[in-house]
Amino acid sequence: MRLIDTMLKRRSTRTFTDEPVTKEGLGKILQAALLAPTSMNRKPCNFMVVNRKETLEELSKCKDHGADLIANANKAIVVLADTMIADTWCEDSSIALTYMHLMATELDLGSCWVQVHLRNRDGKNSEEIVRDILKVDSHYRIVGILAIGHSDDIPEPHNIGDIDKNKIHFLV
C-alpha cells in the first residue's frame, strides 16, 4: 500500500472485537513509534503497553469524555514524554502517536487516539490520573493514549477529492 492510501484509510474507531492483536502486529506499531522523528533526535518518548483489562478499564475513566473506548480495546499504548530530555515533548509525542496510528491502519487494525493532555476528570488533571494509575514520575508528560484492536466498525476511507484545498495558502 502507498503512504497516501494508508493516510486516506486511517480512521478512528471506537469499537473493538475480542480478537487479540498479535505480538508481531504490536511490535510493528511500536517500531513505528520508535522511528518517529523528534526534535534534535532527543527521543524523549517512552511507550507503555497496557494489556491488563483492569488497567484498560481504569484508563477509560481518565477524563470526562472520550476515553470510554479504551475499556474495550485489546491494548492501549500510553505515550510518556520525559520533560528532562526535551521541551518539545508535546510535538514529539504527537508525531509518535500519528506514526502508530498509521501503522495500525496499515495492519488493518482499528485504533483511536485518546487525548489526555489538557483534559480533566471531575476537575482533576487527566495526566495526573494516568500517572497515578501507571505509577509514573511527575516529570513525564502524557499527550495521549492509542487504543488498539480489531474492529468491525472502521469508517470508510477518506476520499482524496474531499480534501479542502482552500486551507492551502501560497505567499508570492
C-alpha positions as CSV (number, residue, x, y, z in Angstrom):
1,M,0.0,0.0,0.0
2,R,1.3,3.5,-0.8
3,L,1.5,6.0,2.1
4,I,-1.3,8.2,0.7
5,D,-3.6,5.1,0.7
6,T,-2.8,4.4,4.3
7,M,-3.5,8.1,5.1
8,L,-6.8,8.0,3.4
9,K,-7.7,4.7,5.1
10,R,-6.8,5.9,8.6
11,R,-9.9,6.5,10.6
12,S,-10.6,6.4,14.3
13,T,-12.6,3.5,15.5
14,R,-14.2,3.3,18.9
15,T,-15.4,-0.2,19.0
16,F,-13.3,-3.4,19.1
17,T,-13.8,-7.1,18.8
18,D,-12.4,-9.7,21.2
19,E,-9.8,-10.8,18.7
20,P,-6.3,-10.2,20.1
21,V,-3.7,-8.0,18.5
22,T,-0.7,-10.3,17.6
23,K,2.7,-9.9,19.1
24,E,4.0,-9.2,15.6
25,G,1.4,-6.5,14.9
26,L,2.1,-4.8,18.3
27,G,5.9,-5.0,17.5
28,K,5.4,-3.2,14.2
29,I,3.3,-0.5,15.8
30,L,6.0,0.1,18.5
31,Q,8.7,0.1,15.8
32,A,6.8,2.8,14.0
33,A,6.7,4.8,17.3
34,L,10.4,4.4,17.7
35,L,11.0,5.6,14.1
36,A,9.1,8.8,14.7
37,P,11.3,11.9,14.3
38,T,11.9,14.1,17.4
39,S,13.4,17.5,17.8
40,M,17.2,17.2,17.7
41,N,16.7,13.5,17.8
42,R,16.4,13.6,21.6
43,K,13.8,10.8,21.7
44,P,12.0,11.8,24.9
45,C,9.1,9.4,24.4
46,N,8.5,6.1,26.1
47,F,5.7,3.8,25.3
48,M,3.8,1.9,28.0
49,V,1.8,-1.0,26.6
50,V,-1.3,-1.9,28.6
51,N,-2.8,-5.4,28.2
52,R,-4.4,-5.9,31.5
53,K,-8.2,-5.4,31.3
54,E,-8.4,-3.9,34.8
55,T,-5.9,-1.2,33.8
56,L,-7.6,-0.6,30.5
57,E,-10.9,-0.1,32.5
58,E,-9.1,2.4,34.8
59,L,-7.6,4.3,31.9
60,S,-11.0,4.5,30.3
61,K,-12.1,6.8,33.2
62,C,-9.2,9.2,32.9
63,K,-11.2,12.1,31.5
64,D,-14.8,13.4,31.4
65,H,-15.5,12.4,27.8
66,G,-14.0,10.3,25.0
67,A,-11.9,7.7,26.9
68,D,-14.6,5.0,27.4
69,L,-13.5,3.2,24.3
70,I,-10.2,2.2,26.0
71,A,-12.0,-0.3,28.2
72,N,-12.9,-2.5,25.2
73,A,-9.6,-2.2,23.3
74,N,-7.3,-5.2,23.2
75,K,-4.4,-3.0,24.0
76,A,-3.5,0.6,24.7
77,I,-0.2,2.4,24.3
78,V,0.4,5.3,26.6
79,V,2.9,7.8,25.2
80,L,5.0,9.2,28.1
81,A,7.5,12.0,27.3
82,D,10.4,12.8,29.6
83,T,10.5,16.6,30.1
84,M,14.0,16.4,31.4
85,I,15.2,15.3,27.9
86,A,13.2,17.7,25.7
87,D,10.9,20.7,25.9
88,T,9.3,19.5,22.6
89,W,7.6,16.6,24.4
90,C,4.1,17.6,23.1
91,E,5.2,17.7,19.5
92,D,7.4,14.6,19.7
93,S,4.6,12.6,21.4
94,S,2.1,13.7,18.8
95,I,4.3,12.6,15.9
96,A,4.8,9.2,17.6
97,L,1.1,8.8,18.1
98,T,0.5,9.6,14.5
99,Y,3.1,7.1,13.3
100,M,1.5,4.4,15.5
101,H,-2.0,5.3,14.2
102,L,-0.8,4.9,10.6
103,M,0.9,1.6,11.3
104,A,-2.2,0.2,12.9
105,T,-4.1,1.2,9.8
106,E,-1.5,-0.5,7.6
107,L,-2.1,-3.6,9.6
108,D,-5.9,-3.4,9.3
109,L,-6.3,-2.8,13.0
110,G,-8.7,-0.3,14.5
111,S,-7.2,2.5,16.6
112,C,-8.2,5.7,18.2
113,W,-6.0,8.5,19.7
114,V,-7.4,9.4,23.1
115,Q,-6.2,12.9,24.1
116,V,-5.1,13.2,27.7
117,H,-3.1,16.5,27.6
118,L,-5.3,19.5,28.6
119,R,-8.2,17.2,29.7
120,N,-9.8,16.7,33.1
121,R,-11.9,14.2,35.0
122,D,-14.2,15.8,37.6
123,G,-11.9,18.8,37.8
124,K,-8.7,16.7,38.2
125,N,-6.0,16.8,35.5
126,S,-6.2,13.7,33.3
127,E,-2.4,13.4,33.0
128,E,-2.2,13.2,36.8
129,I,-4.9,10.5,36.8
130,V,-3.0,8.4,34.2
131,R,0.3,8.9,36.1
132,D,-1.3,7.7,39.3
133,I,-2.8,4.6,37.5
134,L,0.6,3.7,35.9
135,K,2.8,4.8,38.8
136,V,4.8,7.2,36.6
137,D,7.1,10.0,37.8
138,S,5.7,13.6,37.5
139,H,8.4,14.7,35.1
140,Y,6.7,12.6,32.4
141,R,4.0,14.3,30.4
142,I,1.2,12.4,28.6
143,V,-0.2,13.7,25.4
144,G,-2.4,10.7,24.6
145,I,-3.2,7.0,24.6
146,L,-3.6,5.0,21.5
147,A,-6.3,2.3,21.9
148,I,-5.8,-0.6,19.5
149,G,-7.7,-3.7,18.5
150,H,-9.5,-5.5,15.7
151,S,-12.7,-3.8,14.7
152,D,-15.8,-4.5,12.6
153,D,-16.7,-0.8,12.7
154,I,-13.9,1.1,10.9
155,P,-15.4,4.0,8.9
156,E,-15.0,4.1,5.2
157,P,-11.7,5.7,3.9
158,H,-11.5,9.3,3.1
159,N,-11.5,10.3,-0.5
160,I,-8.8,12.5,-2.0
161,G,-11.5,14.6,-3.7
162,D,-12.8,15.5,-0.2
163,I,-9.8,17.5,0.9
164,D,-10.3,21.2,1.3
165,K,-7.6,22.8,-0.8
166,N,-8.8,26.3,0.4
167,K,-6.8,25.6,3.5
168,I,-3.6,26.0,1.5
169,H,-2.2,29.5,1.1
170,F,0.7,30.4,-1.1
171,L,2.8,33.5,-0.4
172,V,4.0,35.2,-3.6
